[in-house]
C-alpha cells in the first residue's frame, strides 16, 4: 500500500483536528520508537521514567544525539494510553509533552513527531478519505520527500 508523507506543524492546526489525527494514527499503529536525553526528567525528557518501566521494551543508546536513548516496543493499550496522555495538552491548544517519537504499522512508519510539534504523517488514500470524512482540514499539509 503506497503511503505519502505529509508535513505539518501541529500547533498551526485546529487542536480538535490534531486530536482526531493523533488518535487515528495511535489506533492504527502497532509499535513505537521514542527518544529521550539521559538525565533527570525535565522538559525534553518528560516521561522517560515511565517509558523505561514499560514491560517488553528495548532500550539502547540513540545515535541521533549524544547522551540520549531510544526506547522501542509494541503499542499496547497501556502504551497507547500513555502517548495520548502526554499529547493531551496539545488537544487543548497547549504544548505537548513528548519531544521525539514515531509510530509504525508492521515496520512501516505512520507518524513522526520531532521537536514536540513537527509532524510527518504517512498516509494511504484510504487514510486521507477517512480523515476527510471527519472534516480534517489538509490546507496546512505539505507533501514531502521525507
Secondary structure by P-SEA (a helix, b strand, c coil): cbbbbbbbccccccaaaaaaaaaaaaaacccbbbbbccccccccccaaaaaaaccbbbbbbbcccccbbbbbbcccaaaaaaaaaaacccccccccccccbbbbccccccbbbcccccccccccaaaaaaaaaacccccccccccc
